[in-house]
Amino acid sequence: MPLLKTYNFGSGAFVKRLMFCEEKGRLLDAYVTATDRQLKAVKSLSDAAKDNRPAFGEALAHAEHTRQDAEEARLALHLHSKTHAC
């Protein structure tokens, strides 16, 4: 049974998709969450660059970690879609 899901990206964009596969929906949820965290980390990085250097190094490491998480989530979604044909 298809599900209509709405995704709210941190930028304010909304996407509605029909989901036919629960696993793909779970992977898409994980990807949206990871990219939202990355968006917030980059904003913190920008703020830290203005405020003080010690915080910048920490924010940079966090932003890189969230970028890697988002990339892993994107890859998992892509591989699932490719192998599961959904």
Backbone atoms as SQL, in Angstrom:
CREATE TABLE atoms (id INTEGER PRIMARY KEY, chain TEXT, resi INTEGER, resn TEXT, atom TEXT, x REAL, y REAL, z REAL);
INSERT INTO atoms VALUES
  (1, 'A', 1, 'MET', 'N', 0.841, -1.169, 0.000),
  (2, 'A', 1, 'MET', 'CA', 0.000, 0.000, 0.000),
  (3, 'A', 1, 'MET', 'C', 0.894, 1.242, 0.000),
  (4, 'A', 2, 'PRO', 'N', 0.756, 2.131, -0.990),
  (5, 'A', 2, 'PRO', 'CA', 1.601, 3.327, -1.047),
  (6, 'A', 2, 'PRO', 'C', 1.248, 4.311, 0.065),
  (7, 'A', 3, 'LEU', 'N', 2.257, 5.009, 0.515),
  (8, 'A', 3, 'LEU', 'CA', 2.098, 6.028, 1.552),
  (9, 'A', 3, 'LEU', 'C', 2.502, 7.371, 0.968),
  (10, 'A', 4, 'LEU', 'N', 1.796, 8.435, 1.301),
  (11, 'A', 4, 'LEU', 'CA', 2.187, 9.778, 0.912),
  (12, 'A', 4, 'LEU', 'C', 2.935, 10.375, 2.087),
  (13, 'A', 5, 'LYS', 'N', 4.199, 10.713, 1.871),
  (14, 'A', 5, 'LYS', 'CA', 5.016, 11.279, 2.942),
  (15, 'A', 5, 'LYS', 'C', 5.441, 12.683, 2.557),
  (16, 'A', 6, 'THR', 'N', 5.464, 13.573, 3.526),
  (17, 'A', 6, 'THR', 'CA', 5.926, 14.938, 3.327),
  (18, 'A', 6, 'THR', 'C', 7.232, 15.114, 4.075),
  (19, 'A', 7, 'TYR', 'N', 8.240, 15.637, 3.396),
  (20, 'A', 7, 'TYR', 'CA', 9.553, 15.874, 3.999),
  (21, 'A', 7, 'TYR', 'C', 9.796, 17.367, 4.047),
  (22, 'A', 8, 'ASN', 'N', 10.180, 17.858, 5.218),
  (23, 'A', 8, 'ASN', 'CA', 10.488, 19.261, 5.419),
  (24, 'A', 8, 'ASN', 'C', 11.994, 19.392, 5.529),
  (25, 'A', 9, 'PHE', 'N', 12.618, 20.008, 4.538),
  (26, 'A', 9, 'PHE', 'CA', 14.051, 20.231, 4.578),
  (27, 'A', 9, 'PHE', 'C', 14.334, 21.497, 5.367),
  (28, 'A', 10, 'GLY', 'N', 15.492, 21.571, 5.976),
  (29, 'A', 10, 'GLY', 'CA', 15.844, 22.711, 6.807),
  (30, 'A', 10, 'GLY', 'C', 15.777, 24.039, 6.080),
  (31, 'A', 11, 'SER', 'N', 15.904, 24.009, 4.767),
  (32, 'A', 11, 'SER', 'CA', 15.856, 25.238, 3.980),
  (33, 'A', 11, 'SER', 'C', 14.439, 25.775, 3.837),
  (34, 'A', 12, 'GLY', 'N', 13.461, 25.013, 4.332),
  (35, 'A', 12, 'GLY', 'CA', 12.071, 25.422, 4.205),
  (36, 'A', 12, 'GLY', 'C', 11.363, 24.747, 3.036),
  (37, 'A', 13, 'ALA', 'N', 12.110, 23.971, 2.260),
  (38, 'A', 13, 'ALA', 'CA', 11.516, 23.272, 1.123),
  (39, 'A', 13, 'ALA', 'C', 10.745, 22.054, 1.611),
  (40, 'A', 14, 'PHE', 'N', 9.657, 21.765, 0.953),
  (41, 'A', 14, 'PHE', 'CA', 8.843, 20.594, 1.274),
  (42, 'A', 14, 'PHE', 'C', 8.780, 19.700, 0.045),
  (43, 'A', 15, 'VAL', 'N', 8.840, 18.398, 0.270),
  (44, 'A', 15, 'VAL', 'CA', 8.723, 17.430, -0.824),
  (45, 'A', 15, 'VAL', 'C', 7.696, 16.397, -0.416),
  (46, 'A', 16, 'LYS', 'N', 6.774, 16.100, -1.317),
  (47, 'A', 16, 'LYS', 'CA', 5.792, 15.036, -1.077),
  (48, 'A', 16, 'LYS', 'C', 6.103, 13.914, -2.050),
  (49, 'A', 17, 'ARG', 'N', 6.166, 12.688, -1.528),
  (50, 'A', 17, 'ARG', 'CA', 6.474, 11.538, -2.371),
  (51, 'A', 17, 'ARG', 'C', 5.573, 10.372, -1.996),
  (52, 'A', 18, 'LEU', 'N', 5.259, 9.586, -3.005),
  (53, 'A', 18, 'LEU', 'CA', 4.583, 8.317, -2.756),
  (54, 'A', 18, 'LEU', 'C', 5.651, 7.288, -2.425),
  (55, 'A', 19, 'MET', 'N', 5.475, 6.600, -1.325),
  (56, 'A', 19, 'MET', 'CA', 6.453, 5.604, -0.911),
  (57, 'A', 19, 'MET', 'C', 5.812, 4.224, -1.040),
  (58, 'A', 20, 'PHE', 'N', 6.422, 3.360, -1.839),
  (59, 'A', 20, 'PHE', 'CA', 5.914, 2.017, -2.029),
  (60, 'A', 20, 'PHE', 'C', 6.696, 0.999, -1.214),
  (61, 'A', 21, 'CYS', 'N', 7.822, 1.387, -0.711),
  (62, 'A', 21, 'CYS', 'CA', 8.699, 0.475, 0.005),
  (63, 'A', 21, 'CYS', 'C', 9.022, 1.072, 1.375),
  (64, 'A', 22, 'GLU', 'N', 8.732, 0.325, 2.438),
  (65, 'A', 22, 'GLU', 'CA', 8.982, 0.824, 3.789),
  (66, 'A', 22, 'GLU', 'C', 10.464, 1.105, 4.026),
  (67, 'A', 23, 'GLU', 'N', 11.331, 0.240, 3.522),
  (68, 'A', 23, 'GLU', 'CA', 12.768, 0.438, 3.721),
  (69, 'A', 23, 'GLU', 'C', 13.242, 1.697, 3.006),
  (70, 'A', 24, 'LYS', 'N', 12.750, 1.939, 1.814),
  (71, 'A', 24, 'LYS', 'CA', 13.130, 3.158, 1.108),
  (72, 'A', 24, 'LYS', 'C', 12.646, 4.379, 1.891),
  (73, 'A', 25, 'GLY', 'N', 11.449, 4.283, 2.452),
  (74, 'A', 25, 'GLY', 'CA', 10.948, 5.380, 3.274),
  (75, 'A', 25, 'GLY', 'C', 11.816, 5.625, 4.492),
  (76, 'A', 26, 'ARG', 'N', 12.259, 4.544, 5.132),
  (77, 'A', 26, 'ARG', 'CA', 13.135, 4.673, 6.291),
  (78, 'A', 26, 'ARG', 'C', 14.469, 5.299, 5.888),
  (79, 'A', 27, 'LEU', 'N', 15.014, 4.860, 4.756),
  (80, 'A', 27, 'LEU', 'CA', 16.288, 5.409, 4.275),
  (81, 'A', 27, 'LEU', 'C', 16.142, 6.874, 3.886),
  (82, 'A', 28, 'LEU', 'N', 15.022, 7.230, 3.284),
  (83, 'A', 28, 'LEU', 'CA', 14.792, 8.628, 2.928),
  (84, 'A', 28, 'LEU', 'C', 14.645, 9.484, 4.180),
  (85, 'A', 29, 'ASP', 'N', 13.953, 8.976, 5.187),
  (86, 'A', 29, 'ASP', 'CA', 13.854, 9.689, 6.469),
  (87, 'A', 29, 'ASP', 'C', 15.246, 9.933, 7.054),
  (88, 'A', 30, 'ALA', 'N', 16.094, 8.899, 7.015),
  (89, 'A', 30, 'ALA', 'CA', 17.460, 9.014, 7.553),
  (90, 'A', 30, 'ALA', 'C', 18.254, 10.050, 6.766),
  (91, 'A', 31, 'TYR', 'N', 18.075, 10.067, 5.443),
  (92, 'A', 31, 'TYR', 'CA', 18.796, 11.028, 4.605),
  (93, 'A', 31, 'TYR', 'C', 18.339, 12.454, 4.892),
  (94, 'A', 32, 'VAL', 'N', 17.040, 12.654, 5.002),
  (95, 'A', 32, 'VAL', 'CA', 16.509, 13.994, 5.302),
  (96, 'A', 32, 'VAL', 'C', 17.023, 14.472, 6.660),
  (97, 'A', 33, 'THR', 'N', 17.020, 13.587, 7.648),
  (98, 'A', 33, 'THR', 'CA', 17.528, 13.936, 8.978),
  (99, 'A', 33, 'THR', 'C', 19.009, 14.292, 8.919),
  (100, 'A', 34, 'ALA', 'N', 19.781, 13.498, 8.186),
  (101, 'A', 34, 'ALA', 'CA', 21.226, 13.737, 8.086),
  (102, 'A', 34, 'ALA', 'C', 21.526, 15.048, 7.372),
  (103, 'A', 35, 'THR', 'N', 20.788, 15.349, 6.301),
  (104, 'A', 35, 'THR', 'CA', 21.050, 16.607, 5.598),
  (105, 'A', 35, 'THR', 'C', 20.604, 17.810, 6.415),
  (106, 'A', 36, 'ASP', 'N', 19.552, 17.647, 7.209),
  (107, 'A', 36, 'ASP', 'CA', 19.130, 18.733, 8.093),
  (108, 'A', 36, 'ASP', 'C', 20.195, 18.994, 9.165),
  (109, 'A', 37, 'ARG', 'N', 20.756, 17.915, 9.713),
  (110, 'A', 37, 'ARG', 'CA', 21.844, 18.079, 10.694),
  (111, 'A', 37, 'ARG', 'C', 23.053, 18.749, 10.055),
  (112, 'A', 38, 'GLN', 'N', 23.333, 18.387, 8.805),
  (113, 'A', 38, 'GLN', 'CA', 24.464, 18.994, 8.111),
  (114, 'A', 38, 'GLN', 'C', 24.217, 20.487, 7.904),
  (115, 'A', 39, 'LEU', 'N', 23.018, 20.851, 7.520),
  (116, 'A', 39, 'LEU', 'CA', 22.668, 22.259, 7.339),
  (117, 'A', 39, 'LEU', 'C', 22.893, 23.045, 8.634),
  (118, 'A', 40, 'LYS', 'N', 22.446, 22.484, 9.745),
  (119, 'A', 40, 'LYS', 'CA', 22.619, 23.151, 11.037),
  (120, 'A', 40, 'LYS', 'C', 24.091, 23.244, 11.423),
  (121, 'A', 41, 'ALA', 'N', 24.865, 22.197, 11.111),
  (122, 'A', 41, 'ALA', 'CA', 26.295, 22.199, 11.446),
  (123, 'A', 41, 'ALA', 'C', 27.038, 23.253, 10.632),
  (124, 'A', 42, 'VAL', 'N', 26.684, 23.411, 9.373),
  (125, 'A', 42, 'VAL', 'CA', 27.329, 24.426, 8.536),
  (126, 'A', 42, 'VAL', 'C', 26.972, 25.824, 9.032),
  (127, 'A', 43, 'LYS', 'N', 25.739, 26.000, 9.461),
  (128, 'A', 43, 'LYS', 'CA', 25.345, 27.305, 10.034),
  (129, 'A', 43, 'LYS', 'C', 26.157, 27.583, 11.294),
  (130, 'A', 44, 'SER', 'N', 26.341, 26.566, 12.141),
  (131, 'A', 44, 'SER', 'CA', 27.156, 26.737, 13.348),
  (132, 'A', 44, 'SER', 'C', 28.596, 27.051, 12.986),
  (133, 'A', 45, 'LEU', 'N', 29.084, 26.425, 11.929),
  (134, 'A', 45, 'LEU', 'CA', 30.447, 26.672, 11.463),
  (135, 'A', 45, 'LEU', 'C', 30.606, 28.127, 11.042),
  (136, 'A', 46, 'SER', 'N', 29.628, 28.617, 10.314),
  (137, 'A', 46, 'SER', 'CA', 29.660, 30.011, 9.884),
  (138, 'A', 46, 'SER', 'C', 29.638, 30.959, 11.084),
  (139, 'A', 47, 'ASP', 'N', 28.780, 30.646, 12.063),
  (140, 'A', 47, 'ASP', 'CA', 28.702, 31.482, 13.268),
  (141, 'A', 47, 'ASP', 'C', 30.007, 31.433, 14.054),
  (142, 'A', 48, 'ALA', 'N', 30.610, 30.260, 14.163),
  (143, 'A', 48, 'ALA', 'CA', 31.857, 30.107, 14.916),
  (144, 'A', 48, 'ALA', 'C', 32.996, 30.853, 14.238),
  (145, 'A', 49, 'ALA', 'N', 32.988, 30.915, 12.926),
  (146, 'A', 49, 'ALA', 'CA', 34.044, 31.630, 12.198),
  (147, 'A', 49, 'ALA', 'C', 34.015, 33.117, 12.542),
  (148, 'A', 50, 'LYS', 'N', 32.831, 33.627, 12.811),
  (149, 'A', 50, 'LYS', 'CA', 32.692, 35.042, 13.156),
  (150, 'A', 50, 'LYS', 'C', 33.060, 35.307, 14.616),
  (151, 'A', 51, 'ASP', 'N', 32.813, 34.322, 15.487),
  (152, 'A', 51, 'ASP', 'CA', 32.933, 34.548, 16.920),
  (153, 'A', 51, 'ASP', 'C', 34.321, 34.267, 17.489),
  (154, 'A', 52, 'ASN', 'N', 34.798, 33.024, 17.386),
  (155, 'A', 52, 'ASN', 'CA', 36.125, 32.743, 17.933),
  (156, 'A', 52, 'ASN', 'C', 36.740, 31.513, 17.294),
  (157, 'A', 53, 'ARG', 'N', 38.050, 31.512, 17.235),
  (158, 'A', 53, 'ARG', 'CA', 38.774, 30.443, 16.550),
  (159, 'A', 53, 'ARG', 'C', 38.689, 29.076, 17.228),
  (160, 'A', 54, 'PRO', 'N', 38.778, 28.959, 18.544),
  (161, 'A', 54, 'PRO', 'CA', 38.682, 27.625, 19.146),
  (162, 'A', 54, 'PRO', 'C', 37.360, 26.932, 18.815),
  (163, 'A', 55, 'ALA', 'N', 36.277, 27.669, 18.849),
  (164, 'A', 55, 'ALA', 'CA', 34.978, 27.091, 18.522),
  (165, 'A', 55, 'ALA', 'C', 34.912, 26.705, 17.046),
  (166, 'A', 56, 'PHE', 'N', 35.649, 27.416, 16.204),
  (167, 'A', 56, 'PHE', 'CA', 35.634, 27.118, 14.773),
  (168, 'A', 56, 'PHE', 'C', 36.186, 25.721, 14.493),
  (169, 'A', 57, 'GLY', 'N', 37.290, 25.355, 15.135),
  (170, 'A', 57, 'GLY', 'CA', 37.875, 24.028, 14.926),
  (171, 'A', 57, 'GLY', 'C', 36.917, 22.917, 15.311),
  (172, 'A', 58, 'GLU', 'N', 36.238, 23.098, 16.407),
  (173, 'A', 58, 'GLU', 'CA', 35.250, 22.119, 16.862),
  (174, 'A', 58, 'GLU', 'C', 34.062, 22.067, 15.906),
  (175, 'A', 59, 'ALA', 'N', 33.597, 23.228, 15.474),
  (176, 'A', 59, 'ALA', 'CA', 32.471, 23.292, 14.540),
  (177, 'A', 59, 'ALA', 'C', 32.848, 22.684, 13.185),
  (178, 'A', 60, 'LEU', 'N', 34.092, 22.878, 12.765),
  (179, 'A', 60, 'LEU', 'CA', 34.560, 22.310, 11.505),
  (180, 'A', 60, 'LEU', 'C', 34.551, 20.779, 11.559),
  (181, 'A', 61, 'ALA', 'N', 35.029, 20.228, 12.660),
  (182, 'A', 61, 'ALA', 'CA', 35.032, 18.767, 12.821),
  (183, 'A', 61, 'ALA', 'C', 33.595, 18.229, 12.830),
  (184, 'A', 62, 'HIS', 'N', 32.704, 18.939, 13.512),
  (185, 'A', 62, 'HIS', 'CA', 31.304, 18.512, 13.562),
  (186, 'A', 62, 'HIS', 'C', 30.661, 18.589, 12.175),
  (187, 'A', 63, 'ALA', 'N', 30.934, 19.659, 11.436),
  (188, 'A', 63, 'ALA', 'CA', 30.371, 19.823, 10.097),
  (189, 'A', 63, 'ALA', 'C', 30.867, 18.711, 9.168),
  (190, 'A', 64, 'GLU', 'N', 32.126, 18.349, 9.278),
  (191, 'A', 64, 'GLU', 'CA', 32.672, 17.267, 8.452),
  (192, 'A', 64, 'GLU', 'C', 32.019, 15.937, 8.812),
  (193, 'A', 65, 'HIS', 'N', 31.808, 15.707, 10.088),
  (194, 'A', 65, 'HIS', 'CA', 31.150, 14.465, 10.528),
  (195, 'A', 65, 'HIS', 'C', 29.721, 14.387, 9.982),
  (196, 'A', 66, 'THR', 'N', 28.997, 15.496, 10.050),
  (197, 'A', 66, 'THR', 'CA', 27.622, 15.487, 9.544),
  (198, 'A', 66, 'THR', 'C', 27.602, 15.344, 8.027),
  (199, 'A', 67, 'ARG', 'N', 28.614, 15.888, 7.336),
  (200, 'A', 67, 'ARG', 'CA', 28.699, 15.715, 5.885),
  (201, 'A', 67, 'ARG', 'C', 28.882, 14.242, 5.533),
  (202, 'A', 68, 'GLN', 'N', 29.754, 13.575, 6.282),
  (203, 'A', 68, 'GLN', 'CA', 29.972, 12.145, 6.043),
  (204, 'A', 68, 'GLN', 'C', 28.709, 11.340, 6.330),
  (205, 'A', 69, 'ASP', 'N', 28.002, 11.685, 7.402),
  (206, 'A', 69, 'ASP', 'CA', 26.744, 10.995, 7.723),
  (207, 'A', 69, 'ASP', 'C', 25.722, 11.170, 6.594),
  (208, 'A', 70, 'ALA', 'N', 25.612, 12.393, 6.072),
  (209, 'A', 70, 'ALA', 'CA', 24.663, 12.660, 4.989),
  (210, 'A', 70, 'ALA', 'C', 25.057, 11.892, 3.730),
  (211, 'A', 71, 'GLU', 'N', 26.337, 11.824, 3.451),
  (212, 'A', 71, 'GLU', 'CA', 26.807, 11.087, 2.279),
  (213, 'A', 71, 'GLU', 'C', 26.522, 9.597, 2.419),
  (214, 'A', 72, 'GLU', 'N', 26.744, 9.043, 3.598),
  (215, 'A', 72, 'GLU', 'CA', 26.454, 7.626, 3.836),
  (216, 'A', 72, 'GLU', 'C', 24.959, 7.345, 3.701),
  (217, 'A', 73, 'ALA', 'N', 24.129, 8.252, 4.195),
  (218, 'A', 73, 'ALA', 'CA', 22.683, 8.082, 4.086),
  (219, 'A', 73, 'ALA', 'C', 22.244, 8.170, 2.624),
  (220, 'A', 74, 'ARG', 'N', 22.826, 9.093, 1.866),
  (221, 'A', 74, 'ARG', 'CA', 22.505, 9.226, 0.448),
  (222, 'A', 74, 'ARG', 'C', 22.905, 7.972, -0.318),
  (223, 'A', 75, 'LEU', 'N', 24.078, 7.455, -0.018),
  (224, 'A', 75, 'LEU', 'CA', 24.556, 6.255, -0.681),
  (225, 'A', 75, 'LEU', 'C', 23.666, 5.051, -0.355),
  (226, 'A', 76, 'ALA', 'N', 23.265, 4.912, 0.900),
  (227, 'A', 76, 'ALA', 'CA', 22.387, 3.802, 1.292),
  (228, 'A', 76, 'ALA', 'C', 21.059, 3.878, 0.544),
  (229, 'A', 77, 'LEU', 'N', 20.511, 5.086, 0.425),
  (230, 'A', 77, 'LEU', 'CA', 19.259, 5.278, -0.305),
  (231, 'A', 77, 'LEU', 'C', 19.446, 4.929, -1.779),
  (232, 'A', 78, 'HIS', 'N', 20.523, 5.390, -2.365),
  (233, 'A', 78, 'HIS', 'CA', 20.806, 5.115, -3.775),
  (234, 'A', 78, 'HIS', 'C', 20.975, 3.610, -4.019),
  (235, 'A', 79, 'LEU', 'N', 21.765, 2.959, -3.190),
  (236, 'A', 79, 'LEU', 'CA', 21.997, 1.521, -3.366),
  (237, 'A', 79, 'LEU', 'C', 20.708, 0.717, -3.193),
  (238, 'A', 80, 'HIS', 'N', 19.897, 1.106, -2.229),
  (239, 'A', 80, 'HIS', 'CA', 18.626, 0.422, -2.024),
  (240, 'A', 80, 'HIS', 'C', 17.739, 0.580, -3.271),
  (241, 'A', 81, 'SER', 'N', 17.637, 1.800, -3.755),
  (242, 'A', 81, 'SER', 'CA', 16.799, 2.057, -4.928),
  (243, 'A', 81, 'SER', 'C', 17.293, 1.280, -6.138),
  (244, 'A', 82, 'LYS', 'N', 18.598, 1.207, -6.294),
  (245, 'A', 82, 'LYS', 'CA', 19.183, 0.505, -7.439),
  (246, 'A', 82, 'LYS', 'C', 18.964, -1.015, -7.338),
  (247, 'A', 83, 'THR', 'N', 19.195, -1.577, -6.177),
  (248, 'A', 83, 'THR', 'CA', 19.097, -3.036, -6.037),
  (249, 'A', 83, 'THR', 'C', 17.653, -3.508, -5.855),
  (250, 'A', 84, 'HIS', 'N', 16.810, -2.669, -5.292),
  (251, 'A', 84, 'HIS', 'CA', 15.438, -3.064, -4.998),
  (252, 'A', 84, 'HIS', 'C', 14.482, -2.606, -6.089),
  (253, 'A', 85, 'ALA', 'N', 14.993, -1.751, -6.989),
  (254, 'A', 85, 'ALA', 'CA', 14.194, -1.208, -8.105),
  (255, 'A', 85, 'ALA', 'C', 12.916, -0.543, -7.626),
  (256, 'A', 86, 'CYS', 'N', 13.042, 0.273, -6.613),
  (257, 'A', 86, 'CYS', 'CA', 11.860, 1.004, -6.125),
  (258, 'A', 86, 'CYS', 'C', 12.133, 2.500, -6.104);
